[in-house]
Amino acid sequence: MKKIIFFLKKLKSTFWFIPVLIILITILISIGLVSLDQVISLPKEGLARFFFVNSADSARSILSTISGAMIGVAGTVFSITLVALTLASTQFGPRLIRNFMYVRLNQVVLGSYVSTYLYCLFVLNAIKETDGYTFMPSLSILVAIIAAFVNIILLIVFIHQIATSIQADKVISDISAIISKQFKTLYPEKMGDELDDKYTINADFIKSKYKIKKSIKSNTNGYAQYIDNEALLETISELNGLLVLDFKPGDHMVEGLEIGQLFTNETISEEQLEDITDQFVFGKTKNAQQDLEFSILQMVEIASRALSPGVNDPFTAITCIDNLTATMCRLSQVTFPSNYRLDDDNHLRIITENLTFEDFLDSSFNQIRQYSAGCTSVILKLMDALITIDKFAKKEAHKHAINKHAKMIINVGKASLNEENDLNLLLERSKNIIP
């Protein structure tokens, strides 16, 4: 079930799904309204004369004008979107194009204009004028006029959204919002029962109790996008076995590469093995649903590009560091799931690979630190970020990782800062972390 939900979310994130859905709904609405116009009679006197047309020629003229305008504006909207995607690719990197494509407003606007165009064509085709018989779907025409008015407002909103969406601060803010949503679903990640601190597990001893070891290999090239945790745990429990996974969401797979080992006491059929591999989703690109590191690296990419010699924009890099600092402060307080997953009977069923706090800290600051050589403001900001994270960190392992990064930043400062006062300032701030 969760795998189906994953594909539905992936489908909703495509650029074409929402427009196609709007178009299909609009076609049904046009058929329904024209059918309704055939059975009702609307007054055309008094105030109604301002809303309903009185002649077939006027109706055709209005619908032709609206349909022509809508398809023309749809082309303009598509062109503006392509320009925005080009600018985003150049300024922030090609991997961030997907973030712009996923913006719901862009999809709704494109679908709205194309669907209004098709709606007008359907209604226009329904107008009949012969000797002794005239059918004019007045209500349907009124809806077309209202849709045209709504589309004018949508165009204004769309232009405003495009103008703000390509600003660096807005892009960084959007990525931070995505990370915040991921926190709610990924931590704690439920994949069987986590071990209590008072328990320890000898994984090698448990493995030795099984008679058969079956290698599980990747059948495709690509990135691990999703693991249906609950279904996988249930499948392994039914087999009364133990599964050791050698990958996590975000890792790259090579066809034929061993991605896990299954330990059992009975021979496993190909169908049963397929039931296990069916719980994995691999794709050509990374996906953020179960891969928090992917979203963090998007922020790092923006900062790295900002620090490149051709751009030299430390202010954007500092904004990225600020948002990464907030992310790491939250990560310092979450409970990371255990690598060991137990079933309802407290039997070890799955051993997984999980990212630790230190892994996320490395992903957040390693590349930025490497590109920051010689940039005083960014080096000092990195140290300030670690000081802030250290205030939230309570575990000794977290503080050790922060201390390691502080020492690496000092080394970068000593190697690249020519001004003695800048270096002294860096060393003074580092005393908040390094005794």
Buried (B, 14 or more C-beta within 10 A) or exposed (E): EEBEEBEEEBEEBBBEBBBBBBBEEBBEBBBEBBEEBEEEEEEEEEEEEEBBBEEBEEBBEBBEEBBEBBBEBBEEBBEBBEEBBEBBBEBBBEBBBBBBBBBEBBBBBBBBBBBBBBBBBBBBEBBEEEEEEEEBBBBBBBBBBEBBEEBEEBBEEBBEBBEEBBEBEEBBEBBBEBBEEBEEEBBEBEBBBBBEEEEEBEEEEBBEEBEEEBEBEBEEEBBBBBBBBBBBBBBBBEBEBBBBBBBBBBBEBEEEEEBBBBBBEEEBEEEBBEBBBEBBBBBEEBBBBBBBBBBBBBBBBBBBBBBEEEEEBBEBBBBBBBBBBBBBBBBBEEEBBBBBBBBEEEBBBBBBEEBBBBBBBBBBBEBBBEBBBBBBEBBBBBBBBBBBBBEBBEEEEBBEBBBBBBEBBBEBBEEBBEEEEBBEBBBEBBEBBEE
